């Protein structure tokens, strides 16, 4: 099953299902730029389809020590498993 309940809920609400950890028993990721076969609900916006290209972001505030310039970091992953 899905690691993230929100991903599972979106897939099911769009008429899909998870089987052996894959969307509709086939695709191993729940976010993708292509895979238009899984974006087949014209009544739903792009972010609500079985497969979504919308990024899932978490912003973690960082504290800045006095006298130091803030540094920035980013960690990214393409392909979140459902």
PDB file with one MODEL, atoms N, CA, C and O in Angstrom:
MODEL        1
ATOM      1  N   UNK A   1       0.829  -1.192   0.000  1.00  0.00           N
ATOM      2  CA  UNK A   1       0.000   0.000   0.000  1.00  0.00           C
ATOM      3  C   UNK A   1       0.872   1.254   0.000  1.00  0.00           C
ATOM      4  O   UNK A   1       2.099   1.189   0.066  1.00  0.00           O
ATOM      5  N   UNK A   2       0.214   2.353  -0.073  1.00  0.00           N
ATOM      6  CA  UNK A   2       0.913   3.622  -0.187  1.00  0.00           C
ATOM      7  C   UNK A   2       1.638   4.013   1.096  1.00  0.00           C
ATOM      8  O   UNK A   2       1.170   3.746   2.202  1.00  0.00           O
ATOM      9  N   UNK A   3       2.778   4.647   0.920  1.00  0.00           N
ATOM     10  CA  UNK A   3       3.502   5.205   2.057  1.00  0.00           C
ATOM     11  C   UNK A   3       2.782   6.446   2.570  1.00  0.00           C
ATOM     12  O   UNK A   3       2.827   6.747   3.763  1.00  0.00           O
ATOM     13  N   UNK A   4       2.124   7.159   1.677  1.00  0.00           N
ATOM     14  CA  UNK A   4       1.443   8.397   2.030  1.00  0.00           C
ATOM     15  C   UNK A   4      -0.055   8.255   1.794  1.00  0.00           C
ATOM     16  O   UNK A   4      -0.489   7.963   0.679  1.00  0.00           O
ATOM     17  N   UNK A   5      -0.842   8.461   2.842  1.00  0.00           N
ATOM     18  CA  UNK A   5      -2.296   8.324   2.728  1.00  0.00           C
ATOM     19  C   UNK A   5      -2.875   9.297   1.704  1.00  0.00           C
ATOM     20  O   UNK A   5      -3.818   8.955   0.990  1.00  0.00           O
ATOM     21  N   UNK A   6      -2.323  10.495   1.626  1.00  0.00           N
ATOM     22  CA  UNK A   6      -2.834  11.486   0.680  1.00  0.00           C
ATOM     23  C   UNK A   6      -2.671  11.002  -0.765  1.00  0.00           C
ATOM     24  O   UNK A   6      -3.519  11.290  -1.609  1.00  0.00           O
ATOM     25  N   UNK A   7      -1.592  10.271  -1.056  1.00  0.00           N
ATOM     26  CA  UNK A   7      -1.390   9.729  -2.406  1.00  0.00           C
ATOM     27  C   UNK A   7      -2.428   8.637  -2.689  1.00  0.00           C
ATOM     28  O   UNK A   7      -3.050   8.622  -3.751  1.00  0.00           O
ATOM     29  N   UNK A   8      -2.606   7.738  -1.740  1.00  0.00           N
ATOM     30  CA  UNK A   8      -3.588   6.668  -1.892  1.00  0.00           C
ATOM     31  C   UNK A   8      -4.986   7.230  -2.076  1.00  0.00           C
ATOM     32  O   UNK A   8      -5.733   6.770  -2.940  1.00  0.00           O
ATOM     33  N   UNK A   9      -5.347   8.222  -1.273  1.00  0.00           N
ATOM     34  CA  UNK A   9      -6.680   8.840  -1.370  1.00  0.00           C
ATOM     35  C   UNK A   9      -6.886   9.481  -2.735  1.00  0.00           C
ATOM     36  O   UNK A   9      -7.958   9.344  -3.325  1.00  0.00           O
ATOM     37  N   UNK A  10      -5.866  10.185  -3.249  1.00  0.00           N
ATOM     38  CA  UNK A  10      -5.988  10.833  -4.566  1.00  0.00           C
ATOM     39  C   UNK A  10      -6.181   9.793  -5.658  1.00  0.00           C
ATOM     40  O   UNK A  10      -7.041   9.955  -6.524  1.00  0.00           O
ATOM     41  N   UNK A  11      -5.392   8.734  -5.625  1.00  0.00           N
ATOM     42  CA  UNK A  11      -5.475   7.683  -6.643  1.00  0.00           C
ATOM     43  C   UNK A  11      -6.865   7.047  -6.644  1.00  0.00           C
ATOM     44  O   UNK A  11      -7.466   6.860  -7.702  1.00  0.00           O
ATOM     45  N   UNK A  12      -7.367   6.717  -5.464  1.00  0.00           N
ATOM     46  CA  UNK A  12      -8.687   6.084  -5.357  1.00  0.00           C
ATOM     47  C   UNK A  12      -9.812   7.034  -5.754  1.00  0.00           C
ATOM     48  O   UNK A  12     -10.771   6.614  -6.402  1.00  0.00           O
ATOM     49  N   UNK A  13      -9.709   8.308  -5.375  1.00  0.00           N
ATOM     50  CA  UNK A  13     -10.743   9.294  -5.729  1.00  0.00           C
ATOM     51  C   UNK A  13     -10.823   9.502  -7.240  1.00  0.00           C
ATOM     52  O   UNK A  13     -11.872   9.877  -7.763  1.00  0.00           O
ATOM     53  N   UNK A  14      -9.716   9.259  -7.940  1.00  0.00           N
ATOM     54  CA  UNK A  14      -9.692   9.422  -9.394  1.00  0.00           C
ATOM     55  C   UNK A  14     -10.094   8.139 -10.115  1.00  0.00           C
ATOM     56  O   UNK A  14     -10.037   8.068 -11.342  1.00  0.00           O
ATOM     57  N   UNK A  15     -10.503   7.123  -9.348  1.00  0.00           N
ATOM     58  CA  UNK A  15     -10.959   5.876  -9.954  1.00  0.00           C
ATOM     59  C   UNK A  15      -9.887   4.823 -10.094  1.00  0.00           C
ATOM     60  O   UNK A  15     -10.108   3.800 -10.742  1.00  0.00           O
ATOM     61  N   UNK A  16      -8.729   5.052  -9.499  1.00  0.00           N
ATOM     62  CA  UNK A  16      -7.641   4.075  -9.577  1.00  0.00           C
ATOM     63  C   UNK A  16      -7.594   3.188  -8.355  1.00  0.00           C
ATOM     64  O   UNK A  16      -8.450   3.277  -7.475  1.00  0.00           O
ATOM     65  N   UNK A  17      -6.604   2.344  -8.305  1.00  0.00           N
ATOM     66  CA  UNK A  17      -6.405   1.444  -7.174  1.00  0.00           C
ATOM     67  C   UNK A  17      -4.919   1.125  -7.057  1.00  0.00           C
ATOM     68  O   UNK A  17      -4.145   1.364  -7.984  1.00  0.00           O
ATOM     69  N   UNK A  18      -4.540   0.591  -5.925  1.00  0.00           N
ATOM     70  CA  UNK A  18      -3.166   0.148  -5.712  1.00  0.00           C
ATOM     71  C   UNK A  18      -3.156  -1.368  -5.615  1.00  0.00           C
ATOM     72  O   UNK A  18      -3.931  -1.969  -4.871  1.00  0.00           O
ATOM     73  N   UNK A  19      -2.271  -1.961  -6.373  1.00  0.00           N
ATOM     74  CA  UNK A  19      -2.112  -3.415  -6.349  1.00  0.00           C
ATOM     75  C   UNK A  19      -0.626  -3.713  -6.377  1.00  0.00           C
ATOM     76  O   UNK A  19       0.096  -3.205  -7.235  1.00  0.00           O
ATOM     77  N   UNK A  20      -0.175  -4.512  -5.467  1.00  0.00           N
ATOM     78  CA  UNK A  20       1.243  -4.825  -5.266  1.00  0.00           C
ATOM     79  C   UNK A  20       2.115  -3.567  -5.229  1.00  0.00           C
ATOM     80  O   UNK A  20       3.231  -3.545  -5.748  1.00  0.00           O
ATOM     81  N   UNK A  21       1.569  -2.522  -4.598  1.00  0.00           N
ATOM     82  CA  UNK A  21       2.300  -1.270  -4.454  1.00  0.00           C
ATOM     83  C   UNK A  21       2.409  -0.450  -5.722  1.00  0.00           C
ATOM     84  O   UNK A  21       3.233   0.461  -5.798  1.00  0.00           O
ATOM     85  N   UNK A  22       1.601  -0.752  -6.712  1.00  0.00           N
ATOM     86  CA  UNK A  22       1.648  -0.029  -7.989  1.00  0.00           C
ATOM     87  C   UNK A  22       0.280   0.553  -8.331  1.00  0.00           C
ATOM     88  O   UNK A  22      -0.755  -0.034  -8.015  1.00  0.00           O
ATOM     89  N   UNK A  23       0.291   1.703  -8.975  1.00  0.00           N
ATOM     90  CA  UNK A  23      -0.957   2.347  -9.394  1.00  0.00           C
ATOM     91  C   UNK A  23      -1.590   1.494 -10.484  1.00  0.00           C
ATOM     92  O   UNK A  23      -0.976   1.219 -11.515  1.00  0.00           O
ATOM     93  N   UNK A  24      -2.821   1.083 -10.238  1.00  0.00           N
ATOM     94  CA  UNK A  24      -3.577   0.208 -11.151  1.00  0.00           C
ATOM     95  C   UNK A  24      -2.786  -1.055 -11.484  1.00  0.00           C
ATOM     96  O   UNK A  24      -2.929  -1.617 -12.570  1.00  0.00           O
ATOM     97  N   UNK A  25      -1.954  -1.494 -10.546  1.00  0.00           N
ATOM     98  CA  UNK A  25      -1.182  -2.715 -10.721  1.00  0.00           C
ATOM     99  C   UNK A  25      -0.042  -2.613 -11.706  1.00  0.00           C
ATOM    100  O   UNK A  25       0.573  -3.626 -12.040  1.00  0.00           O
ATOM    101  N   UNK A  26       0.261  -1.398 -12.189  1.00  0.00           N
ATOM    102  CA  UNK A  26       1.254  -1.260 -13.249  1.00  0.00           C
ATOM    103  C   UNK A  26       2.353  -0.246 -12.937  1.00  0.00           C
ATOM    104  O   UNK A  26       3.531  -0.604 -12.911  1.00  0.00           O
ATOM    105  N   UNK A  27       1.988   0.993 -12.703  1.00  0.00           N
ATOM    106  CA  UNK A  27       2.971   2.071 -12.581  1.00  0.00           C
ATOM    107  C   UNK A  27       3.487   2.174 -11.149  1.00  0.00           C
ATOM    108  O   UNK A  27       2.700   2.201 -10.204  1.00  0.00           O
ATOM    109  N   UNK A  28       4.812   2.234 -10.987  1.00  0.00           N
ATOM    110  CA  UNK A  28       5.432   2.213  -9.660  1.00  0.00           C
ATOM    111  C   UNK A  28       5.543   3.589  -9.011  1.00  0.00           C
ATOM    112  O   UNK A  28       5.969   3.671  -7.859  1.00  0.00           O
ATOM    113  N   UNK A  29       5.181   4.663  -9.691  1.00  0.00           N
ATOM    114  CA  UNK A  29       5.239   6.002  -9.107  1.00  0.00           C
ATOM    115  C   UNK A  29       3.867   6.654  -9.186  1.00  0.00           C
ATOM    116  O   UNK A  29       3.070   6.343 -10.071  1.00  0.00           O
ATOM    117  N   UNK A  30       3.601   7.557  -8.255  1.00  0.00           N
ATOM    118  CA  UNK A  30       2.295   8.218  -8.248  1.00  0.00           C
ATOM    119  C   UNK A  30       2.364   9.652  -8.757  1.00  0.00           C
ATOM    120  O   UNK A  30       1.344  10.336  -8.837  1.00  0.00           O
ATOM    121  N   UNK A  31       3.564  10.107  -9.099  1.00  0.00           N
ATOM    122  CA  UNK A  31       3.744  11.450  -9.675  1.00  0.00           C
ATOM    123  C   UNK A  31       4.637  11.321 -10.895  1.00  0.00           C
ATOM    124  O   UNK A  31       5.712  10.724 -10.839  1.00  0.00           O
ATOM    125  N   UNK A  32       4.175  11.889 -11.993  1.00  0.00           N
ATOM    126  CA  UNK A  32       4.901  11.739 -13.246  1.00  0.00           C
ATOM    127  C   UNK A  32       4.513  12.851 -14.213  1.00  0.00           C
ATOM    128  O   UNK A  32       3.384  13.342 -14.183  1.00  0.00           O
ATOM    129  N   UNK A  33       5.452  13.247 -15.071  1.00  0.00           N
ATOM    130  CA  UNK A  33       5.165  14.277 -16.064  1.00  0.00           C
ATOM    131  C   UNK A  33       4.396  13.713 -17.266  1.00  0.00           C
ATOM    132  O   UNK A  33       3.626  14.438 -17.896  1.00  0.00           O
ATOM    133  N   UNK A  34       4.591  12.465 -17.581  1.00  0.00           N
ATOM    134  CA  UNK A  34       3.909  11.837 -18.716  1.00  0.00           C
ATOM    135  C   UNK A  34       2.800  10.919 -18.237  1.00  0.00           C
ATOM    136  O   UNK A  34       1.957  11.307 -17.428  1.00  0.00           O
ATOM    137  N   UNK A  35       2.815   9.697 -18.747  1.00  0.00           N
ATOM    138  CA  UNK A  35       1.860   8.660 -18.342  1.00  0.00           C
ATOM    139  C   UNK A  35       0.410   9.136 -18.453  1.00  0.00           C
ATOM    140  O   UNK A  35      -0.367   9.053 -17.502  1.00  0.00           O
ATOM    141  N   UNK A  36       0.075   9.633 -19.637  1.00  0.00           N
ATOM    142  CA  UNK A  36      -1.253  10.217 -19.865  1.00  0.00           C
ATOM    143  C   UNK A  36      -2.383   9.199 -19.760  1.00  0.00           C
ATOM    144  O   UNK A  36      -3.540   9.586 -19.593  1.00  0.00           O
ATOM    145  N   UNK A  37      -2.077   7.913 -19.853  1.00  0.00           N
ATOM    146  CA  UNK A  37      -3.097   6.876 -19.706  1.00  0.00           C
ATOM    147  C   UNK A  37      -3.771   6.980 -18.348  1.00  0.00           C
ATOM    148  O   UNK A  37      -4.952   6.660 -18.207  1.00  0.00           O
ATOM    149  N   UNK A  38      -3.018   7.430 -17.346  1.00  0.00           N
ATOM    150  CA  UNK A  38      -3.537   7.525 -15.985  1.00  0.00           C
ATOM    151  C   UNK A  38      -4.158   8.896 -15.689  1.00  0.00           C
ATOM    152  O   UNK A  38      -4.649   9.138 -14.587  1.00  0.00           O
ATOM    153  N   UNK A  39      -4.130   9.763 -16.659  1.00  0.00           N
ATOM    154  CA  UNK A  39      -4.717  11.104 -16.504  1.00  0.00           C
ATOM    155  C   UNK A  39      -5.941  11.190 -17.413  1.00  0.00           C
ATOM    156  O   UNK A  39      -6.007  12.011 -18.327  1.00  0.00           O
ATOM    157  N   UNK A  40      -6.904  10.320 -17.131  1.00  0.00           N
ATOM    158  CA  UNK A  40      -8.031  10.114 -18.040  1.00  0.00           C
ATOM    159  C   UNK A  40      -9.363  10.649 -17.540  1.00  0.00           C
ATOM    160  O   UNK A  40     -10.411  10.295 -18.079  1.00  0.00           O
ATOM    161  N   UNK A  41      -9.337  11.493 -16.522  1.00  0.00           N
ATOM    162  CA  UNK A  41     -10.585  12.040 -15.968  1.00  0.00           C
ATOM    163  C   UNK A  41     -10.699  13.524 -16.324  1.00  0.00           C
ATOM    164  O   UNK A  41     -10.143  14.365 -15.617  1.00  0.00           O
ATOM    165  N   UNK A  42     -11.410  13.863 -17.409  1.00  0.00           N
ATOM    166  CA  UNK A  42     -11.531  15.264 -17.804  1.00  0.00           C
ATOM    167  C   UNK A  42     -12.271  16.119 -16.780  1.00  0.00           C
ATOM    168  O   UNK A  42     -12.179  17.346 -16.812  1.00  0.00           O
ATOM    169  N   UNK A  43     -13.003  15.478 -15.872  1.00  0.00           N
ATOM    170  CA  UNK A  43     -13.749  16.211 -14.846  1.00  0.00           C
ATOM    171  C   UNK A  43     -12.868  16.604 -13.653  1.00  0.00           C
ATOM    172  O   UNK A  43     -13.315  17.344 -12.777  1.00  0.00           O
ATOM    173  N   UNK A  44     -11.626  16.116 -13.612  1.00  0.00           N
ATOM    174  CA  UNK A  44     -10.721  16.416 -12.499  1.00  0.00           C
ATOM    175  C   UNK A  44      -9.565  17.300 -12.957  1.00  0.00           C
ATOM    176  O   UNK A  44      -9.092  17.170 -14.086  1.00  0.00           O
ATOM    177  N   UNK A  45      -9.111  18.198 -12.085  1.00  0.00           N
ATOM    178  CA  UNK A  45      -7.934  18.993 -12.431  1.00  0.00           C
ATOM    179  C   UNK A  45      -6.687  18.099 -12.458  1.00  0.00           C
ATOM    180  O   UNK A  45      -6.713  16.984 -11.938  1.00  0.00           O
ATOM    181  N   UNK A  46      -5.620  18.577 -13.051  1.00  0.00           N
ATOM    182  CA  UNK A  46      -4.392  17.790 -13.216  1.00  0.00           C
ATOM    183  C   UNK A  46      -3.863  17.242 -11.898  1.00  0.00           C
ATOM    184  O   UNK A  46      -3.395  16.104 -11.844  1.00  0.00           O
ATOM    185  N   UNK A  47      -3.931  18.038 -10.836  1.00  0.00           N
ATOM    186  CA  UNK A  47      -3.379  17.606  -9.546  1.00  0.00           C
ATOM    187  C   UNK A  47      -4.230  16.543  -8.853  1.00  0.00           C
ATOM    188  O   UNK A  47      -3.797  15.970  -7.853  1.00  0.00           O
ATOM    189  N   UNK A  48      -5.433  16.268  -9.364  1.00  0.00           N
ATOM    190  CA  UNK A  48      -6.324  15.275  -8.750  1.00  0.00           C
ATOM    191  C   UNK A  48      -6.407  13.973  -9.548  1.00  0.00           C
ATOM    192  O   UNK A  48      -7.162  13.072  -9.184  1.00  0.00           O
ATOM    193  N   UNK A  49      -5.644  13.869 -10.622  1.00  0.00           N
ATOM    194  CA  UNK A  49      -5.651  12.651 -11.433  1.00  0.00           C
ATOM    195  C   UNK A  49      -4.957  11.500 -10.691  1.00  0.00           C
ATOM    196  O   UNK A  49      -4.299  11.724  -9.675  1.00  0.00           O
ATOM    197  N   UNK A  50      -5.105  10.267 -11.202  1.00  0.00           N
ATOM    198  CA  UNK A  50      -4.446   9.109 -10.576  1.00  0.00           C
ATOM    199  C   UNK A  50      -2.941   9.341 -10.474  1.00  0.00           C
ATOM    200  O   UNK A  50      -2.322   9.011  -9.463  1.00  0.00           O
ATOM    201  N   UNK A  51      -2.367   9.903 -11.513  1.00  0.00           N
ATOM    202  CA  UNK A  51      -0.951  10.269 -11.547  1.00  0.00           C
ATOM    203  C   UNK A  51      -0.898  11.777 -11.699  1.00  0.00           C
ATOM    204  O   UNK A  51      -1.549  12.338 -12.581  1.00  0.00           O
ATOM    205  N   UNK A  52      -0.130  12.434 -10.849  1.00  0.00           N
ATOM    206  CA  UNK A  52      -0.064  13.895 -10.849  1.00  0.00           C
ATOM    207  C   UNK A  52       1.365  14.364 -11.099  1.00  0.00           C
ATOM    208  O   UNK A  52       2.321  13.740 -10.638  1.00  0.00           O
ATOM    209  N   UNK A  53       1.501  15.453 -11.823  1.00  0.00           N
ATOM    210  CA  UNK A  53       2.815  16.061 -12.031  1.00  0.00           C
ATOM    211  C   UNK A  53       3.083  17.167 -11.010  1.00  0.00           C
ATOM    212  O   UNK A  53       4.155  17.772 -11.005  1.00  0.00           O
ATOM    213  N   UNK A  54       2.101  17.423 -10.149  1.00  0.00           N
ATOM    214  CA  UNK A  54       2.273  18.471  -9.142  1.00  0.00           C
ATOM    215  C   UNK A  54       3.327  18.049  -8.120  1.00  0.00           C
ATOM    216  O   UNK A  54       3.283  16.941  -7.586  1.00  0.00           O
ATOM    217  N   UNK A  55       4.254  18.933  -7.862  1.00  0.00           N
ATOM    218  CA  UNK A  55       5.332  18.631  -6.912  1.00  0.00           C
ATOM    219  C   UNK A  55       4.799  18.568  -5.488  1.00  0.00           C
ATOM    220  O   UNK A  55       3.908  19.329  -5.109  1.00  0.00           O
ATOM    221  N   UNK A  56       5.346  17.667  -4.721  1.00  0.00           N
ATOM    222  CA  UNK A  56       5.038  17.552  -3.299  1.00  0.00           C
ATOM    223  C   UNK A  56       6.232  18.140  -2.564  1.00  0.00           C
ATOM    224  O   UNK A  56       7.313  17.551  -2.558  1.00  0.00           O
ATOM    225  N   UNK A  57       6.041  19.294  -1.949  1.00  0.00           N
ATOM    226  CA  UNK A  57       7.162  19.989  -1.322  1.00  0.00           C
ATOM    227  C   UNK A  57       6.942  20.151   0.172  1.00  0.00           C
ATOM    228  O   UNK A  57       5.823  20.366   0.639  1.00  0.00           O
ATOM    229  N   UNK A  58       8.019  20.044   0.895  1.00  0.00           N
ATOM    230  CA  UNK A  58       8.031  20.315   2.328  1.00  0.00           C
ATOM    231  C   UNK A  58       9.082  21.388   2.571  1.00  0.00           C
ATOM    232  O   UNK A  58      10.237  21.235   2.175  1.00  0.00           O
ATOM    233  N   UNK A  59       8.685  22.457   3.212  1.00  0.00           N
ATOM    234  CA  UNK A  59       9.619  23.549   3.513  1.00  0.00           C
ATOM    235  C   UNK A  59       9.926  23.490   5.001  1.00  0.00           C
ATOM    236  O   UNK A  59       9.028  23.538   5.841  1.00  0.00           O
ATOM    237  N   UNK A  60      11.205  23.386   5.305  1.00  0.00           N
ATOM    238  CA  UNK A  60      11.652  23.329   6.690  1.00  0.00           C
ATOM    239  C   UNK A  60      12.419  24.609   6.990  1.00  0.00           C
ATOM    240  O   UNK A  60      13.495  24.822   6.430  1.00  0.00           O
ATOM    241  N   UNK A  61      11.886  25.472   7.866  1.00  0.00           N
ATOM    242  CA  UNK A  61      12.575  26.716   8.183  1.00  0.00           C
ATOM    243  C   UNK A  61      13.917  26.442   8.857  1.00  0.00           C
ATOM    244  O   UNK A  61      14.055  25.513   9.653  1.00  0.00           O
ATOM    245  N   UNK A  62      14.892  27.265   8.520  1.00  0.00           N
ATOM    246  CA  UNK A  62      16.217  27.141   9.128  1.00  0.00           C
ATOM    247  C   UNK A  62      16.505  28.377   9.950  1.00  0.00           C
ATOM    248  O   UNK A  62      16.117  29.484   9.577  1.00  0.00           O
ATOM    249  N   UNK A  63      17.173  28.194  11.046  1.00  0.00           N
ATOM    250  CA  UNK A  63      17.540  29.345  11.867  1.00  0.00           C
ATOM    251  C   UNK A  63      18.880  29.901  11.378  1.00  0.00           C
ATOM    252  O   UNK A  63      19.731  29.165  10.878  1.00  0.00           O
ATOM    253  N   UNK A  64      19.043  31.192  11.533  1.00  0.00           N
ATOM    254  CA  UNK A  64      20.275  31.866  11.109  1.00  0.00           C
ATOM    255  C   UNK A  64      21.016  32.311  12.365  1.00  0.00           C
ATOM    256  O   UNK A  64      20.457  32.988  13.227  1.00  0.00           O
ATOM    257  N   UNK A  65      22.267  31.923  12.451  1.00  0.00           N
ATOM    258  CA  UNK A  65      23.079  32.353  13.585  1.00  0.00           C
ATOM    259  C   UNK A  65      23.538  33.789  13.372  1.00  0.00           C
ATOM    260  O   UNK A  65      23.786  34.215  12.244  1.00  0.00           O
ATOM    261  N   UNK A  66      23.645  34.522  14.461  1.00  0.00           N
ATOM    262  CA  UNK A  66      24.066  35.927  14.386  1.00  0.00           C
ATOM    263  C   UNK A  66      25.426  36.036  13.703  1.00  0.00           C
ATOM    264  O   UNK A  66      26.360  35.302  14.027  1.00  0.00           O
ATOM    265  N   UNK A  67      25.519  36.957  12.761  1.00  0.00           N
ATOM    266  CA  UNK A  67      26.778  37.216  12.079  1.00  0.00           C
ATOM    267  C   UNK A  67      27.095  36.267  10.943  1.00  0.00           C
ATOM    268  O   UNK A  67      28.161  36.378  10.338  1.00  0.00           O
ATOM    269  N   UNK A  68      26.218  35.349  10.637  1.00  0.00           N
ATOM    270  CA  UNK A  68      26.460  34.410   9.546  1.00  0.00           C
ATOM    271  C   UNK A  68      25.425  34.602   8.451  1.00  0.00           C
ATOM    272  O   UNK A  68      24.266  34.919   8.718  1.00  0.00           O
ATOM    273  N   UNK A  69      25.852  34.410   7.244  1.00  0.00           N
ATOM    274  CA  UNK A  69      24.925  34.474   6.115  1.00  0.00           C
ATOM    275  C   UNK A  69      24.112  33.182   6.080  1.00  0.00           C
ATOM    276  O   UNK A  69      24.650  32.101   6.317  1.00  0.00           O
ATOM    277  N   UNK A  70      22.838  33.293   5.790  1.00  0.00           N
ATOM    278  CA  UNK A  70      22.038  32.070   5.696  1.00  0.00           C
ATOM    279  C   UNK A  70      22.454  31.257   4.475  1.00  0.00           C
ATOM    280  O   UNK A  70      22.751  31.813   3.417  1.00  0.00           O
ATOM    281  N   UNK A  71      22.472  29.984   4.627  1.00  0.00           N
ATOM    282  CA  UNK A  71      22.752  29.121   3.481  1.00  0.00           C
ATOM    283  C   UNK A  71      21.449  28.437   3.082  1.00  0.00           C
ATOM    284  O   UNK A  71      20.519  28.321   3.880  1.00  0.00           O
ATOM    285  N   UNK A  72      21.405  28.000   1.867  1.00  0.00           N
ATOM    286  CA  UNK A  72      20.199  27.372   1.347  1.00  0.00           C
ATOM    287  C   UNK A  72      20.532  25.949   0.933  1.00  0.00           C
ATOM    288  O   UNK A  72      21.637  25.669   0.469  1.00  0.00           O
ATOM    289  N   UNK A  73      19.597  25.078   1.098  1.00  0.00           N
ATOM    290  CA  UNK A  73      19.779  23.695   0.674  1.00  0.00           C
ATOM    291  C   UNK A  73      18.496  23.166   0.066  1.00  0.00           C
ATOM    292  O   UNK A  73      17.400  23.639   0.365  1.00  0.00           O
ATOM    293  N   UNK A  74      18.655  22.191  -0.778  1.00  0.00           N
ATOM    294  CA  UNK A  74      17.486  21.596  -1.393  1.00  0.00           C
ATOM    295  C   UNK A  74      17.764  20.117  -1.604  1.00  0.00           C
ATOM    296  O   UNK A  74      18.857  19.727  -2.014  1.00  0.00           O
ATOM    297  N   UNK A  75      16.786  19.326  -1.326  1.00  0.00           N
ATOM    298  CA  UNK A  75      16.870  17.891  -1.569  1.00  0.00           C
ATOM    299  C   UNK A  75      15.675  17.552  -2.461  1.00  0.00           C
ATOM    300  O   UNK A  75      14.543  17.908  -2.132  1.00  0.00           O
ATOM    301  N   UNK A  76      15.905  16.885  -3.561  1.00  0.00           N
ATOM    302  CA  UNK A  76      14.823  16.582  -4.487  1.00  0.00           C
ATOM    303  C   UNK A  76      14.877  15.125  -4.922  1.00  0.00           C
ATOM    304  O   UNK A  76      15.936  14.498  -4.940  1.00  0.00           O
ATOM    305  N   UNK A  77      13.709  14.605  -5.270  1.00  0.00           N
ATOM    306  CA  UNK A  77      13.619  13.233  -5.750  1.00  0.00           C
ATOM    307  C   UNK A  77      12.556  13.180  -6.830  1.00  0.00           C
ATOM    308  O   UNK A  77      11.460  13.711  -6.655  1.00  0.00           O
ATOM    309  N   UNK A  78      12.869  12.556  -7.923  1.00  0.00           N
ATOM    310  CA  UNK A  78      11.879  12.354  -8.979  1.00  0.00           C
ATOM    311  C   UNK A  78      11.371  10.930  -8.857  1.00  0.00           C
ATOM    312  O   UNK A  78      12.136   9.975  -8.993  1.00  0.00           O
ATOM    313  N   UNK A  79      10.108  10.793  -8.608  1.00  0.00           N
ATOM    314  CA  UNK A  79       9.514   9.470  -8.514  1.00  0.00           C
ATOM    315  C   UNK A  79       9.221   9.076  -7.085  1.00  0.00           C
ATOM    316  O   UNK A  79      10.023   8.397  -6.443  1.00  0.00           O
ATOM    317  N   UNK A  80       8.082   9.497  -6.589  1.00  0.00           N
ATOM    318  CA  UNK A  80       7.662   9.089  -5.247  1.00  0.00           C
ATOM    319  C   UNK A  80       6.828   7.830  -5.375  1.00  0.00           C
ATOM    320  O   UNK A  80       5.828   7.806  -6.092  1.00  0.00           O
ATOM    321  N   UNK A  81       7.244   6.786  -4.677  1.00  0.00           N
ATOM    322  CA  UNK A  81       6.482   5.528  -4.747  1.00  0.00           C
ATOM    323  C   UNK A  81       5.130   5.710  -4.078  1.00  0.00           C
ATOM    324  O   UNK A  81       5.035   6.358  -3.035  1.00  0.00           O
ATOM    325  N   UNK A  82       4.071   5.136  -4.674  1.00  0.00           N
ATOM    326  CA  UNK A  82       2.745   5.251  -4.066  1.00  0.00           C
ATOM    327  C   UNK A  82       2.650   4.478  -2.778  1.00  0.00           C
ATOM    328  O   UNK A  82       1.598   4.471  -2.139  1.00  0.00           O
TER     329      UNK A  82
ENDMDL
END
